Amino acid sequence: MIALVLKFNYEAFFRDLLNEVSAYADKTIDEMYAQSTRNMREKAIQSVKKIPATISANIVKAQIYYGARAIMESYGTGSLMDKSNPYLKYYMGSDKWNPARTSYTIVGRRAGEYINIYGKKQVSKGKYAGQNIEKWVKGRRFKVRPIKPTNGIAYMERDYIRKNWTKVDDGLKQLILKFMKTKAHKYFYNTK
């Protein structure tokens, strides 16, 4: 009588699968970056950072960090901002939001120190506190003009992460099916 035992090298299987998922994550982050920054100006693009995929505790993680300039160009500012911005509530509740603002319109700050949207300490004299500085104030035009949103980040999020079934889901499904069809057999072996 001959006894054969089928064994599965799960450590090598998952290591190799995670490496393929990691490569897919880098490719996907590149696509997401390209789509979300497509209509941004150079200064806004410079505030965006891509972090390549890493594997830690069997979790693959790749990231894009959007700086203030990129977020403002994508979602707009002041009276023109996209009110459906999923991060707007967080911003309005943060210490970066001007407490003198009672609407979306950009208004002057009260007198005193504050940290601006870029994280820099500023001092306001309070001369135009609560006044609309998107428009004429006492015969003076301010440089604060609202930015019309490009919605690049919103469109990318819709396609890649906010739907029930996204491009990420499709890509992972195809990757895993291909891996199973073409490579999984290499991790099984017979022993006596």
C-alpha positions as a Python dict, from the first residue, in 0.01 Angstrom:
ca = {
    (1, 'M'): (0, 0, 0),
    (2, 'I'): (125, 351, -86),
    (3, 'A'): (11, 654, 107),
    (4, 'L'): (44, 997, -47),
    (5, 'V'): (-18, 1309, 150),
    (6, 'L'): (-100, 1632, -26),
    (7, 'K'): (53, 1929, 151),
    (8, 'F'): (4, 2298, 91),
    (9, 'N'): (280, 2552, 151),
    (10, 'Y'): (48, 2829, 274),
    (11, 'E'): (332, 3055, 394),
    (12, 'A'): (487, 3076, 47),
    (13, 'F'): (140, 3098, -111),
    (14, 'F'): (32, 3397, 98),
    (15, 'R'): (373, 3565, 78),
    (16, 'D'): (366, 3552, -302),
    (17, 'L'): (0, 3652, -321),
    (18, 'L'): (63, 3950, -90),
    (19, 'N'): (357, 4054, -309),
    (20, 'E'): (129, 4051, -615),
    (21, 'V'): (-139, 4246, -426),
    (22, 'S'): (129, 4495, -322),
    (23, 'A'): (235, 4547, -685),
    (24, 'Y'): (-133, 4589, -777),
    (25, 'A'): (-174, 4845, -496),
    (26, 'D'): (116, 5051, -635),
    (27, 'K'): (-32, 5040, -985),
    (28, 'T'): (-374, 5140, -849),
    (29, 'I'): (-233, 5425, -640),
    (30, 'D'): (-60, 5556, -954),
    (31, 'E'): (-392, 5548, -1143),
    (32, 'M'): (-577, 5715, -854),
    (33, 'Y'): (-310, 5984, -831),
    (34, 'A'): (-325, 6053, -1206),
    (35, 'Q'): (-704, 6077, -1207),
    (36, 'S'): (-733, 6293, -896),
    (37, 'T'): (-462, 6542, -1000),
    (38, 'R'): (-556, 6564, -1369),
    (39, 'N'): (-702, 6918, -1353),
    (40, 'M'): (-487, 7055, -1071),
    (41, 'R'): (-231, 7328, -1109),
    (42, 'E'): (134, 7253, -1033),
    (43, 'K'): (132, 7400, -678),
    (44, 'A'): (-163, 7179, -586),
    (45, 'I'): (3, 6871, -736),
    (46, 'Q'): (315, 6945, -533),
    (47, 'S'): (107, 6914, -214),
    (48, 'V'): (9, 6554, -304),
    (49, 'K'): (227, 6268, -179),
    (50, 'K'): (211, 5905, -293),
    (51, 'I'): (327, 5644, -45),
    (52, 'P'): (424, 5312, -209),
    (53, 'A'): (269, 4988, -88),
    (54, 'T'): (401, 4823, 226),
    (55, 'I'): (315, 4486, 378),
    (56, 'S'): (288, 4466, 755),
    (57, 'A'): (109, 4198, 958),
    (58, 'N'): (-36, 4059, 631),
    (59, 'I'): (-193, 4394, 545),
    (60, 'V'): (-106, 4571, 221),
    (61, 'K'): (-122, 4948, 250),
    (62, 'A'): (-59, 5215, -15),
    (63, 'Q'): (-161, 5576, 35),
    (64, 'I'): (-209, 5918, -118),
    (65, 'Y'): (-190, 6223, 107),
    (66, 'Y'): (-360, 6535, -26),
    (67, 'G'): (-227, 6864, 105),
    (68, 'A'): (-444, 7168, 168),
    (69, 'R'): (-379, 7319, -175),
    (70, 'A'): (-486, 7000, -356),
    (71, 'I'): (-799, 6965, -143),
    (72, 'M'): (-894, 7329, -202),
    (73, 'E'): (-852, 7297, -579),
    (74, 'S'): (-1045, 6973, -591),
    (75, 'Y'): (-1336, 7070, -366),
    (76, 'G'): (-1323, 7449, -411),
    (77, 'T'): (-1321, 7722, -149),
    (78, 'G'): (-1550, 7981, -2),
    (79, 'S'): (-1888, 8040, -159),
    (80, 'L'): (-1794, 7818, -458),
    (81, 'M'): (-1689, 7512, -256),
    (82, 'D'): (-1851, 7175, -318),
    (83, 'K'): (-2090, 7134, -24),
    (84, 'S'): (-2101, 6756, -80),
    (85, 'N'): (-1730, 6730, 8),
    (86, 'P'): (-1716, 6432, 249),
    (87, 'Y'): (-1439, 6602, 449),
    (88, 'L'): (-1613, 6939, 485),
    (89, 'K'): (-1775, 6863, 821),
    (90, 'Y'): (-1439, 6762, 962),
    (91, 'Y'): (-1278, 7084, 834),
    (92, 'M'): (-1560, 7302, 967),
    (93, 'G'): (-1521, 7140, 1310),
    (94, 'S'): (-1143, 7180, 1315),
    (95, 'D'): (-931, 7463, 1451),
    (96, 'K'): (-846, 7559, 1090),
    (97, 'W'): (-1202, 7683, 1030),
    (98, 'N'): (-1244, 8056, 1090),
    (99, 'P'): (-1485, 8085, 1386),
    (100, 'A'): (-1612, 8416, 1243),
    (101, 'R'): (-1753, 8227, 942),
    (102, 'T'): (-2125, 8163, 968),
    (103, 'S'): (-2160, 8042, 608),
    (104, 'Y'): (-1933, 7910, 334),
    (105, 'T'): (-1829, 8262, 229),
    (106, 'I'): (-1473, 8355, 325),
    (107, 'V'): (-1474, 8626, 591),
    (108, 'G'): (-1207, 8814, 783),
    (109, 'R'): (-1080, 8672, 1110),
    (110, 'R'): (-1105, 8820, 1455),
    (111, 'A'): (-794, 8984, 1599),
    (112, 'G'): (-532, 8745, 1727),
    (113, 'E'): (-308, 8453, 1637),
    (114, 'Y'): (-433, 8151, 1447),
    (115, 'I'): (-295, 7856, 1252),
    (116, 'N'): (-383, 7876, 883),
    (117, 'I'): (-487, 7591, 654),
    (118, 'Y'): (-119, 7521, 575),
    (119, 'G'): (-33, 7484, 944),
    (120, 'K'): (149, 7818, 970),
    (121, 'K'): (102, 8066, 1253),
    (122, 'Q'): (-60, 8393, 1139),
    (123, 'V'): (-177, 8710, 1312),
    (124, 'S'): (-499, 8889, 1220),
    (125, 'K'): (-555, 9253, 1312),
    (126, 'G'): (-928, 9182, 1307),
    (127, 'K'): (-1003, 9485, 1088),
    (128, 'Y'): (-1238, 9286, 863),
    (129, 'A'): (-1356, 9026, 1115),
    (130, 'G'): (-1678, 8865, 999),
    (131, 'Q'): (-1688, 9068, 675),
    (132, 'N'): (-1708, 8901, 335),
    (133, 'I'): (-1357, 8927, 190),
    (134, 'E'): (-1451, 8751, -136),
    (135, 'K'): (-1599, 9083, -248),
    (136, 'W'): (-1529, 9452, -221),
    (137, 'V'): (-1480, 9573, 134),
    (138, 'K'): (-1467, 9952, 180),
    (139, 'G'): (-1339, 10007, -174),
    (140, 'R'): (-1067, 9742, -152),
    (141, 'R'): (-1055, 9416, -348),
    (142, 'F'): (-893, 9132, -155),
    (143, 'K'): (-679, 8857, -306),
    (144, 'V'): (-910, 8601, -148),
    (145, 'R'): (-1108, 8469, -439),
    (146, 'P'): (-1313, 8155, -404),
    (147, 'I'): (-1189, 7861, -608),
    (148, 'K'): (-1431, 7670, -829),
    (149, 'P'): (-1400, 7295, -761),
    (150, 'T'): (-1245, 7058, -1017),
    (151, 'N'): (-1373, 6758, -816),
    (152, 'G'): (-1074, 6547, -920),
    (153, 'I'): (-1046, 6379, -580),
    (154, 'A'): (-1424, 6324, -563),
    (155, 'Y'): (-1436, 6161, -907),
    (156, 'M'): (-1141, 5935, -823),
    (157, 'E'): (-1298, 5835, -491),
    (158, 'R'): (-1628, 5758, -663),
    (159, 'D'): (-1456, 5526, -912),
    (160, 'Y'): (-1209, 5363, -676),
    (161, 'I'): (-1349, 5352, -323),
    (162, 'R'): (-1698, 5494, -270),
    (163, 'K'): (-1918, 5260, -478),
    (164, 'N'): (-2042, 4918, -368),
    (165, 'W'): (-1824, 4762, -639),
    (166, 'T'): (-1522, 4963, -751),
    (167, 'K'): (-1226, 4945, -986),
    (168, 'V'): (-1023, 4820, -690),
    (169, 'D'): (-1266, 4529, -640),
    (170, 'D'): (-1252, 4439, -1009),
    (171, 'G'): (-875, 4452, -1016),
    (172, 'L'): (-832, 4240, -703),
    (173, 'K'): (-1082, 3984, -828),
    (174, 'Q'): (-892, 3950, -1158),
    (175, 'L'): (-556, 3932, -983),
    (176, 'I'): (-668, 3658, -742),
    (177, 'L'): (-839, 3454, -1015),
    (178, 'K'): (-528, 3472, -1234),
    (179, 'F'): (-304, 3379, -939),
    (180, 'M'): (-525, 3081, -855),
    (181, 'K'): (-539, 2961, -1217),
    (182, 'T'): (-172, 3006, -1304),
    (183, 'K'): (30, 2978, -982),
    (184, 'A'): (-161, 2814, -697),
    (185, 'H'): (-66, 2461, -808),
    (186, 'K'): (301, 2536, -727),
    (187, 'Y'): (225, 2547, -354),
    (188, 'F'): (86, 2192, -332),
    (189, 'Y'): (319, 1896, -303),
    (190, 'N'): (306, 1525, -231),
    (191, 'T'): (490, 1350, 48),
    (192, 'K'): (503, 992, 167),
}
